[in-house]
Amino acid sequence: MENKFFRLVALLLLFACPLSFAAKNKKSEYAIKTSEDGIIAEGRVNQNELEVPAEPAPETPAPAEEAADGVDHASPRYEISAIEDAAEGKNYYITRDENNNFSFVQKLSWNKISDIKHYHITIEKNSEAGWAPVLEKDLNENKIEVSLPAGNYRFQIGVVNLFDQLEKSSDWKFFEVLKATQPKIEAMQTDSLYLNSKKATGLFTLRGENLTESTIFTMEQRNSDPPKILYGRIASISPDGQSADVQFDLAEISEGKYEIYAQNPGGLSVISKSITIKNKKDRNWRIAFSAGYTLPMTFFDGTFNKYAKSNFYPISATACASLISFHTKYGNFGFGLNGNFTRFSADTENYSLGGYYANALFGALWQKYFIPEKLCLEACVGAGAAYMFGTRFTNKKFADFEIKSPEVKSLALAFGGGLGLQYHVGKHFYVEGAVDFVDALFGGMNLGMIYPSISVGGMF
């Protein structure tokens, strides 16, 4: 009986040893998967050891074949795409500090990846020495906001797996950070306020601050339906950013009230004062007045010269008033009134002579501008009257006394014309050089005189 018992115990011991050895060396299998059930790593872990075997080297993938469900199972485990957040629109915004200085906050984002430990972002800045890191950081979210100085940058996203190993890195994504500046428009100059002016080109010269090559200029007509927005092209810009020549398409500009906007990168903008653009409508009439000096000279009839003893009469003046009422492609037409005044005198051994002579002609007027609103040729022709008055003759032949004739007055018919050249020194003022001719038909005397003159005038 005892032998049978010991034999049974011995048999149990023989079976127990292998089972104990097997239990001692039992191994657990593991498999780490992505959200798409793609396996990151798999193998066995010894329960009695703290060490985890390294991930086996990936096998050479077989040629990609598209499965029946349409998914390419041979694609890489992580597809990292650095993207702008379309849901939020712009990938930056502007902040302002207590000193009123503006700066960009750049928003960087990329597609979300499941079953990872974290992301690792690297940002580098380009310089003369090359690319240099400016930020390296581990992130749990698939986005980051950074405030960077102006410059050219690139960033790269890395995926760190559950074993704290860098599993995958994206391609470099490049971006530029510009300096955030507030533009200003303090003054504006243009010849295009009148669309039908010969000077109108659609070019606007803007003066202010922080105007750059990246500034967007628009001309906006808010009171139109729908609102009209025209985009300008920068023709030139000053290095200090204080002046910009901006070209707008004149064909797209219509009559109305406009405002010019300047917007710098980041959305910082400014608006100019309102301007009104219209077609220049000439009035049906314009009035001009001028006055100046003339030096008349006798052209024919020696009767007057015989007693006056001179061909020139320096104490003289001229004046003109005109009304322009017709504007055509051949010139401007109107009416004019032109007058001259002369003081004449002579003193000889036998007599003295003194008096006044004036004439006034009313007639047709024609103007032609050779330089728009600057240089104008004017011609006139008309008829009127000449008047000689205050004329006294004193006979000195008698030694004891002088014989004075009574005052002589004489009125005569006159006609004539002239040519003048006007130069406009401003919107309303001009100088004029002219030569006129007046023929007066006095009884027994036909007095023809030439009047060279220089005058100043105004047009209203």
C-alpha positions in Angstrom: 0.0 0.0 0.0 2.8 2.3 0.9 4.6 1.5 -2.4 1.5 2.4 -4.3 1.2 5.7 -2.5 4.8 6.7 -3.2 4.4 5.7 -6.8 1.4 8.0 -7.1 3.2 11.0 -5.5 6.2 10.4 -7.9 3.9 10.5 -10.9 2.3 13.8 -9.7 5.8 15.4 -9.2 6.8 14.3 -12.7 3.7 16.1 -14.2 4.0 19.2 -11.9 7.5 20.2 -12.9 6.9 20.8 -16.6 3.7 22.7 -15.8 5.4 24.9 -13.3 8.2 25.6 -15.8 5.7 26.5 -18.5 3.8 28.8 -16.1 7.0 30.5 -15.2 7.9 31.3 -18.8 4.4 32.2 -20.0 4.4 35.2 -22.4 1.6 37.7 -23.3 1.0 38.9 -26.8 0.4 42.6 -27.6 -0.7 44.6 -30.5 -1.0 48.5 -30.8 -3.3 49.7 -33.5 -4.2 53.1 -35.0 -7.8 54.3 -35.4 -7.8 52.6 -38.8 -6.8 49.3 -37.2 -3.4 49.6 -38.7 -0.9 47.8 -36.4 2.0 50.0 -35.1 3.8 47.1 -33.3 3.1 43.6 -32.2 4.9 40.8 -30.3 5.1 39.1 -26.9 6.0 40.5 -23.5 7.6 38.4 -20.7 5.5 38.8 -17.7 8.4 38.4 -15.3 10.5 40.9 -17.1 10.1 44.7 -17.2 11.8 45.0 -20.6 9.7 45.5 -23.7 11.2 44.2 -26.9 11.9 46.9 -29.5 9.6 47.3 -32.4 10.5 45.0 -35.2 11.8 46.6 -38.4 9.0 47.0 -40.9 8.9 44.6 -43.7 9.2 45.8 -47.3 5.6 46.7 -48.2 4.0 44.8 -51.0 2.8 46.8 -54.0 -0.3 48.8 -53.1 -3.6 47.1 -54.0 -6.9 48.7 -53.5 -9.2 46.5 -51.4 -12.8 46.0 -52.1 -13.8 48.6 -49.5 -11.9 51.3 -51.5 -9.2 51.9 -48.8 -5.6 51.7 -49.6 -4.3 49.5 -46.8 -0.7 49.7 -48.0 -0.6 53.5 -47.4 1.6 54.9 -44.5 0.2 54.8 -41.0 0.2 58.6 -40.6 -0.6 61.1 -43.2 0.3 64.5 -41.7 -1.0 67.5 -43.5 -0.1 71.0 -42.3 -3.2 73.0 -43.1 -4.9 76.4 -42.4 -8.0 76.1 -40.3 -10.6 76.7 -42.9 -13.4 76.9 -40.3 -11.8 79.9 -38.7 -10.9 81.7 -42.0 -7.6 83.6 -41.8 -4.6 81.9 -40.3 -3.5 84.9 -38.2 -4.9 87.7 -36.2 -3.6 91.0 -34.8 -2.9 92.0 -31.2 -2.0 95.4 -29.8 0.1 96.0 -26.7 -0.1 98.8 -24.1 2.2 100.9 -26.3 -0.2 100.7 -29.2 2.2 98.4 -31.1 0.6 95.8 -33.4 1.9 92.3 -33.9 0.7 89.1 -35.7 -0.4 86.0 -33.9 0.1 83.1 -36.4 -2.3 80.2 -36.2 -0.8 76.9 -37.3 -2.9 73.7 -37.5 -2.8 70.3 -39.0 -5.0 67.2 -39.3 -5.8 65.3 -36.1 -4.3 61.9 -35.6 -5.6 59.3 -33.1 -3.7 56.8 -30.9 -0.6 58.8 -30.5 1.2 60.2 -27.4 1.6 63.8 -28.7 2.8 66.0 -31.5 6.2 67.7 -31.8 6.4 71.0 -33.7 9.6 72.6 -35.0 9.6 76.2 -36.3 12.6 77.6 -38.1 13.3 81.1 -39.4 15.3 81.9 -42.5 18.3 84.2 -42.2 21.5 84.9 -44.0 23.1 82.0 -42.2 20.3 79.6 -43.2 17.4 78.1 -41.3 17.6 78.3 -37.6 15.2 76.8 -35.0 13.1 79.3 -33.1 10.7 76.9 -31.4 10.4 73.2 -30.5 7.5 72.0 -28.5 5.4 69.0 -27.6 1.7 69.5 -28.1 -1.4 67.5 -27.3 -3.6 69.5 -29.7 -3.3 69.7 -33.5 -2.9 73.5 -33.5 -0.8 76.2 -31.9 -0.7 80.0 -31.9 2.6 81.8 -32.0 3.6 85.5 -32.1 6.7 85.8 -34.2 8.8 88.7 -35.5 8.5 89.6 -39.2 10.4 87.2 -41.4 10.2 84.0 -43.4 9.5 80.8 -41.5 8.8 77.1 -42.0 7.3 74.5 -39.6 7.2 70.7 -39.4 5.0 68.4 -37.4 6.3 65.2 -35.9 4.1 62.3 -34.4 5.4 60.7 -31.2 4.0 57.2 -30.7 3.0 55.5 -27.5 6.5 54.2 -27.0 7.7 57.9 -26.9 9.4 57.5 -30.2 9.2 60.0 -33.1 7.3 58.0 -35.6 6.6 60.3 -38.5 7.4 63.9 -39.6 5.5 66.0 -42.1 7.0 67.9 -45.0 8.1 71.5 -44.2 5.3 74.1 -44.5 6.5 77.6 -45.3 4.8 80.9 -44.3 5.7 84.5 -44.0 5.1 86.9 -41.1 4.9 90.6 -42.1 5.2 93.5 -39.8 1.8 94.7 -38.6 1.5 98.4 -39.3 -1.4 100.8 -39.3 -1.6 102.7 -42.6 -2.5 106.4 -42.7 -3.8 108.6 -45.6 -3.3 112.3 -44.8 -3.5 113.9 -48.2 -4.6 113.0 -51.7 -3.9 114.6 -55.1 -5.4 113.7 -58.5 -6.4 115.3 -61.8 -9.3 112.8 -62.2 -12.0 114.6 -60.1 -13.4 115.6 -63.5 -13.7 112.5 -65.7 -13.9 114.3 -69.0 -10.9 116.5 -68.2 -8.0 116.0 -70.6 -5.7 115.6 -67.5 -7.8 112.8 -66.0 -5.8 109.5 -65.9 -7.2 107.7 -62.9 -3.9 108.1 -61.0 -4.1 109.1 -57.3 -1.1 110.3 -55.3 -1.7 109.4 -51.6 0.4 110.8 -48.8 0.5 109.3 -45.3 2.4 106.7 -43.3 3.1 102.9 -43.5 2.1 102.5 -47.1 3.8 99.4 -48.5 4.0 97.2 -51.6 1.6 94.8 -49.8 -1.0 97.5 -49.0 -4.3 96.9 -50.8 -5.9 100.1 -52.1 -9.6 100.2 -53.0 -11.9 103.0 -54.2 -15.3 102.3 -52.8 -18.7 103.9 -53.7 -20.9 102.9 -50.8 -24.0 104.8 -51.8 -24.4 103.0 -55.0 -26.6 99.9 -55.4 -24.9 97.5 -55.2 -21.8 99.1 -53.5 -19.0 99.6 -56.0 -15.5 98.5 -55.2 -12.5 99.2 -57.5 -9.1 97.8 -56.8 -6.0 100.0 -57.5 -2.6 99.0 -58.8 0.5 100.5 -57.1 2.4 102.4 -59.8 5.1 103.6 -57.4 5.8 103.9 -53.7 8.3 105.8 -51.7 11.0 104.0 -49.7 9.8 105.6 -46.5 6.2 104.5 -47.0 4.9 108.1 -46.9 3.7 108.4 -50.5 2.1 106.0 -53.1 0.9 106.5 -56.6 -2.1 104.3 -57.1 -3.6 103.7 -60.6 -7.4 103.0 -60.9 -9.1 102.1 -64.2 -10.7 105.4 -65.4 -13.1 103.4 -67.5 -14.6 101.8 -64.4 -15.0 105.1 -62.5 -18.4 106.7 -62.8 -19.8 109.9 -61.3 -20.4 109.8 -57.6 -19.0 110.0 -54.1 -16.0 107.7 -53.4 -13.7 106.9 -50.5 -10.2 105.4 -50.9 -9.2 102.6 -48.4 -5.7 101.4 -47.6 -5.4 98.0 -45.9 -2.2 96.5 -44.7 -1.6 92.7 -44.1 -3.5 91.7 -41.0 -6.5 93.8 -41.7 -5.3 97.1 -40.4 -6.9 99.7 -42.6 -7.7 103.4 -43.0 -10.2 105.4 -45.0 -9.5 108.7 -46.8 -11.9 111.6 -46.8 -14.7 111.4 -49.3 -14.2 112.7 -52.8 -16.7 113.6 -55.4 -16.0 112.6 -59.0 -18.1 113.9 -61.8 -18.0 115.0 -65.4 -16.9 118.6 -65.8 -19.9 120.6 -67.0 -18.9 123.9 -68.4 -21.3 126.7 -67.6 -23.2 128.3 -70.5 -21.3 131.4 -69.8 -18.1 132.8 -68.1 -17.2 136.4 -67.4 -13.7 137.8 -67.7 -12.4 141.2 -66.7 -8.9 142.7 -67.4 -7.1 146.0 -67.1 -3.6 147.1 -68.0 -1.2 149.4 -69.6 -1.1 150.4 -73.3 1.2 152.5 -75.3 -0.8 153.7 -78.3 0.8 155.0 -81.5 -0.6 156.8 -84.5 -0.9 154.5 -87.5 -2.3 157.0 -90.0 -3.8 160.5 -90.6 -1.2 163.2 -90.0 -3.6 165.8 -88.8 -3.4 164.7 -85.2 0.3 164.2 -85.3 0.8 167.6 -86.8 -0.4 169.3 -83.7 0.3 166.7 -81.0 3.9 166.5 -82.2 4.3 162.8 -81.3 3.5 159.3 -82.5 3.4 157.8 -79.0 1.3 158.6 -76.0 2.6 157.0 -72.8 -0.1 158.2 -70.4 -2.6 155.5 -71.4 -4.6 152.6 -70.1 -6.8 149.8 -71.4 -9.6 147.6 -70.1 -11.8 144.8 -71.3 -14.9 142.9 -70.2 -16.0 139.7 -72.0 -18.7 137.1 -71.8 -18.0 133.6 -73.1 -21.3 131.8 -73.9 -20.6 129.1 -76.5 -18.2 126.2 -76.2 -17.4 124.2 -79.3 -14.6 122.0 -80.6 -13.6 124.9 -82.8 -13.2 127.2 -79.8 -15.2 129.3 -77.4 -17.3 132.2 -78.7 -18.8 135.2 -76.9 -19.0 139.0 -76.8 -16.6 141.6 -75.5 -16.3 145.3 -74.7 -12.9 146.8 -75.0 -11.9 150.4 -74.2 -8.7 152.6 -74.3 -7.9 155.9 -72.7 -5.1 158.4 -73.7 -3.9 161.7 -72.4 -2.2 163.8 -75.1 -0.3 167.1 -74.9 2.1 169.3 -76.8 4.0 172.5 -75.9 5.8 174.4 -78.6 7.1 178.0 -79.0 3.9 179.1 -80.8 1.2 177.1 -79.0 0.3 174.4 -76.4 -2.2 171.7 -76.9 -3.8 169.2 -74.4 -6.8 166.9 -74.1 -8.1 163.4 -73.7 -9.0 160.7 -76.2 -11.0 157.5 -75.5 -12.7 154.8 -77.5 -14.8 151.8 -76.8 -15.7 148.9 -79.1 -18.3 146.2 -78.6 -18.2 143.0 -80.7 -17.6 139.3 -81.2 -15.0 137.3 -79.3 -13.3 134.0 -80.1 -11.0 131.9 -77.9 -8.9 128.8 -78.6 -6.9 127.0 -75.9 -3.6 125.5 -77.1 -2.8 124.2 -73.6 -6.0 123.2 -71.8 -6.8 125.7 -69.1 -3.4 127.3 -69.5 -2.6 129.0 -72.8 -5.3 130.7 -74.8 -5.4 132.7 -78.1 -8.1 135.4 -78.2 -9.4 137.4 -81.1 -12.1 140.1 -81.2 -13.7 142.5 -83.8 -16.3 145.1 -83.2 -17.6 148.7 -83.6 -18.3 151.5 -81.3 -17.4 155.2 -80.6 -14.4 157.4 -80.1 -14.6 160.6 -78.0 -12.1 163.5 -77.9 -12.8 165.8 -75.0 -11.1 168.4 -72.8 -9.1 169.6 -75.8 -7.7 173.1 -75.5 -5.5 175.0 -77.9 -3.5 178.1 -76.7 -1.9 180.5 -79.2 1.4 182.0 -77.9 2.2 184.3 -80.9 1.0 187.4 -79.1 3.6 188.7 -76.6 1.2 190.5 -74.2 -1.4 187.8 -73.8 -2.4 184.2 -74.8 -5.4 183.4 -76.8 -7.1 180.2 -75.5 -9.6 178.4 -77.6 -12.8 177.0 -76.0 -12.8 173.4 -75.0 -13.3 171.1 -78.0 -15.4 168.0 -77.8 -15.8 165.6 -80.7 -17.6 162.2 -81.0 -16.9 159.8 -83.9 -17.8 156.4 -85.1 -15.0 153.8 -84.5 -14.3 150.2 -85.4 -11.4 147.8 -85.1 -10.2 144.5 -83.7 -7.3 142.8 -82.0 -5.4 139.6 -81.0 -4.3 138.6 -77.5 -2.5 135.7 -75.8 -3.6 134.7 -72.3 -1.7 132.6 -69.9 -3.6 131.4 -66.9 -1.6 131.4 -63.7 -4.4 130.0 -61.6 -7.9 128.7 -61.8 -9.4 132.2 -62.1 -6.5 134.6 -63.0 -4.4 135.2 -66.1 -2.0 137.6 -67.7 -2.5 138.8 -71.3 -0.4 140.4 -74.0 -2.4 142.0 -76.8 -2.3 144.3 -79.9 -5.5 146.2 -80.9 -6.3 148.5 -83.8 -8.9 151.3 -83.6 -10.0 153.5 -86.5 -12.0 156.6 -85.5 -13.8 158.7 -88.2 -13.9 162.2 -86.9 -15.1 165.0 -89.2 -12.2 165.9 -91.4 -9.9 163.5 -89.7 -9.6 159.7 -89.9 -7.5 158.7 -86.9 -6.1 155.1 -86.9 -4.1 154.0 -83.8 -2.4 150.8 -82.7 -2.6 149.7 -79.0 0.0 147.2 -77.8 -0.8 146.3 -74.2 -0.2 144.1 -71.2 -2.9 143.3 -68.8 -3.9 141.2 -65.8 -7.4 139.6 -65.6 -9.7 137.3 -63.9 -12.2 134.7 -65.2 -15.3 133.7 -63.2 
